[in-house]
Amino acid sequence: MPKRSAAHAEAVREQILEGGRRAFAAGGFRGTSVPSIAAEAGVSVGLIYRYFPSKEELFLELCLSGTPQELAELAGAIAVIDDPVERLRVAIGSYFDALFHAIGAPLVLQALAAAPGDPRIREMLRRRGNDLRGFAAAFIADAVRRRELPADADVAELAAATTMLLDGALVAVAEEGETMDRDAVRDRVVRTVVAMSGLHPASR
């Protein structure tokens, strides 16, 4: 019974998120209300607040490139890849897959555009950035341990620069829209990260 209850809760949560995606896509952050999200999701306003304490929290969840559990699963999956460049390619590819799921990328673009005038959105983007930088830092620290990067590599600086590159790829989304070659953008980011960090296979 507990498993069935947990599965039901997860299904309801995903139903709310899907409704939120549609509502925000139609009205943007400022033009979307919790009742409009509830209408899109086919649930009550009260039920939304049981899963998300505010509209901002729901929006943040949609803008994230992955939940902590998903990021942990990704870290485990790439840990077994020996080649560091391939490991980086898989990690960045997963970022793009998550970002372009449904309307994730347009939502982040909305948030970036609205951030200068809205401290709530700036805080959401700050939290999202912290998640991305944390994952990047863990990747880089692991590469240092594997001797694929110098022992004195500045982990925090490289993580910050990598995160800037990842979100900078959103400009390609705005410029090219549906014609964008996602794999080409991913490979460009990978090449840039490799060039700026000096990532290379460890000497045997």
VMD Tcl script that draws the C-alpha trace (Angstrom):
set ca {
  {0.00 0.00 0.00}
  {2.72 2.57 0.80}
  {4.31 1.95 -2.60}
  {0.99 2.53 -4.34}
  {0.50 5.74 -2.33}
  {4.00 6.98 -3.24}
  {3.39 6.19 -6.91}
  {0.09 8.06 -6.81}
  {1.75 11.09 -5.19}
  {4.45 11.12 -7.87}
  {1.82 10.87 -10.62}
  {-0.11 13.82 -9.17}
  {3.09 15.84 -8.84}
  {3.95 15.20 -12.50}
  {0.38 16.11 -13.50}
  {0.78 19.46 -11.72}
  {4.15 20.07 -13.36}
  {2.72 19.35 -16.81}
  {-0.12 21.77 -16.13}
  {2.43 24.32 -14.97}
  {4.46 23.91 -18.15}
  {1.41 24.62 -20.28}
  {0.23 27.53 -18.14}
  {3.64 29.25 -17.99}
  {4.18 28.70 -21.71}
  {0.91 30.49 -22.41}
  {1.10 33.29 -19.86}
  {4.71 33.64 -18.77}
  {5.72 33.81 -15.13}
  {3.99 37.08 -14.26}
  {0.84 36.36 -16.23}
  {0.28 32.92 -14.74}
  {-1.68 32.39 -11.52}
  {-1.98 29.32 -9.33}
  {-5.68 28.96 -10.31}
  {-4.69 28.95 -14.00}
  {-2.12 26.23 -13.29}
  {-4.76 24.25 -11.40}
  {-7.13 24.55 -14.36}
  {-4.45 23.32 -16.79}
  {-3.51 20.45 -14.49}
  {-7.12 19.48 -13.74}
  {-6.60 19.66 -9.97}
  {-7.67 21.97 -7.14}
  {-5.67 24.99 -6.04}
  {-5.37 23.44 -2.59}
  {-3.81 20.30 -4.03}
  {-1.14 22.34 -5.79}
  {-0.15 23.95 -2.48}
  {0.21 20.48 -0.93}
  {2.99 19.78 -3.43}
  {4.45 23.23 -4.03}
  {4.39 26.01 -1.40}
  {4.25 28.76 -4.03}
  {4.06 29.51 -7.72}
  {7.75 30.40 -7.56}
  {8.69 26.95 -6.28}
  {6.75 25.27 -9.07}
  {8.38 27.52 -11.66}
  {11.82 26.80 -10.20}
  {11.20 23.06 -10.45}
  {10.36 23.45 -14.13}
  {13.50 25.52 -14.74}
  {15.84 23.07 -13.07}
  {17.94 20.85 -15.30}
  {17.38 17.88 -13.02}
  {16.24 16.98 -9.53}
  {18.90 16.09 -6.92}
  {18.01 12.41 -7.38}
  {18.38 12.66 -11.17}
  {21.72 14.44 -10.79}
  {22.91 11.73 -8.37}
  {21.86 9.04 -10.85}
  {23.72 10.85 -13.64}
  {26.84 11.10 -11.48}
  {26.71 7.36 -10.92}
  {26.18 6.64 -14.61}
  {29.13 8.72 -15.82}
  {31.48 7.54 -13.06}
  {32.10 4.27 -14.93}
  {33.14 6.03 -18.16}
  {36.93 5.96 -18.43}
  {37.46 8.55 -21.15}
  {37.07 12.02 -19.57}
  {35.93 13.74 -22.76}
  {33.24 11.12 -23.33}
  {32.23 11.45 -19.67}
  {31.91 15.21 -20.20}
  {29.92 14.69 -23.42}
  {27.44 12.39 -21.66}
  {27.06 14.80 -18.73}
  {26.46 17.83 -20.95}
  {24.19 15.81 -23.23}
  {22.07 14.90 -20.20}
  {21.89 18.58 -19.28}
  {20.56 19.44 -22.72}
  {18.11 16.53 -22.70}
  {16.67 17.76 -19.39}
  {16.70 21.41 -20.46}
  {14.82 20.75 -23.68}
  {12.30 18.36 -22.12}
  {8.84 19.83 -22.78}
  {9.37 23.60 -22.59}
  {12.22 23.76 -20.09}
  {14.48 25.94 -22.23}
  {11.82 28.58 -23.01}
  {10.99 28.76 -19.30}
  {14.61 29.46 -18.40}
  {14.75 32.11 -21.12}
  {11.61 33.70 -19.64}
  {13.24 33.68 -16.22}
  {16.44 35.28 -17.50}
  {14.47 38.03 -19.23}
  {12.34 38.76 -16.15}
  {15.13 38.49 -13.55}
  {16.36 42.14 -13.60}
  {12.99 43.40 -12.37}
  {11.95 40.56 -10.11}
  {14.02 39.53 -7.05}
  {11.99 36.31 -6.68}
  {13.11 35.12 -10.10}
  {16.70 36.18 -9.41}
  {16.63 34.02 -6.29}
  {15.23 31.07 -8.27}
  {17.95 31.45 -10.89}
  {20.54 31.70 -8.11}
  {19.36 28.41 -6.64}
  {19.32 26.77 -10.06}
  {22.84 28.07 -10.72}
  {24.04 26.69 -7.40}
  {22.78 23.24 -8.41}
  {24.56 23.41 -11.76}
  {27.80 24.72 -10.26}
  {27.69 22.05 -7.57}
  {27.39 19.27 -10.16}
  {30.12 20.81 -12.32}
  {32.41 21.15 -9.30}
  {31.89 17.50 -8.39}
  {32.72 16.48 -11.99}
  {35.89 18.61 -12.00}
  {37.02 17.44 -8.56}
  {36.60 13.85 -9.74}
  {38.71 14.62 -12.82}
  {41.43 16.01 -10.54}
  {41.34 12.80 -8.47}
  {41.65 10.77 -11.68}
  {44.65 12.94 -12.70}
  {42.82 14.12 -15.82}
  {43.27 17.69 -14.57}
  {46.18 19.25 -12.65}
  {46.13 18.87 -8.87}
  {46.08 22.66 -8.50}
  {43.09 23.17 -10.86}
  {40.74 25.87 -9.58}
  {37.62 23.74 -9.16}
  {35.26 26.60 -8.22}
  {36.44 28.81 -11.09}
  {36.16 26.05 -13.69}
  {32.70 25.07 -12.37}
  {31.49 28.67 -12.61}
  {32.84 29.08 -16.15}
  {31.31 25.78 -17.29}
  {27.92 26.78 -15.91}
  {28.11 30.08 -17.77}
  {28.81 28.17 -20.98}
  {25.84 25.85 -20.41}
  {23.37 28.65 -19.94}
  {25.05 30.65 -22.69}
  {23.93 27.86 -25.02}
  {20.38 29.12 -24.45}
  {21.23 32.00 -26.77}
  {21.38 29.41 -29.56}
  {17.84 28.39 -28.64}
  {16.61 31.96 -28.96}
  {18.48 32.51 -32.24}
  {17.73 29.25 -34.04}
  {14.58 27.93 -32.39}
  {13.44 24.55 -33.68}
  {16.15 24.48 -36.36}
  {18.88 24.25 -33.72}
  {21.17 21.23 -33.92}
  {21.32 20.26 -30.24}
  {24.20 17.81 -30.73}
  {26.28 20.46 -32.49}
  {25.73 22.91 -29.62}
  {26.61 20.19 -27.09}
  {29.82 19.31 -28.91}
  {30.79 22.99 -29.14}
  {30.38 23.35 -25.38}
  {32.38 20.15 -24.80}
  {35.24 21.39 -26.99}
  {35.29 24.73 -25.19}
  {35.33 23.15 -21.73}
  {38.14 20.79 -22.77}
  {40.16 23.68 -24.21}
  {39.79 25.97 -21.19}
  {40.36 23.24 -18.58}
  {42.98 21.09 -20.27}
  {40.94 17.93 -19.56}
  {42.73 14.85 -20.87}
  {43.00 11.10 -20.20}
  {45.23 10.24 -17.26}
  {48.69 8.91 -18.07}
  {48.89 5.14 -17.72}
}
mol new
graphics top color blue
foreach p $ca { graphics top sphere $p radius 0.5 }
foreach p [lrange $ca 0 end-1] q [lrange $ca 1 end] { graphics top cylinder $p $q radius 0.2 }
display resetview
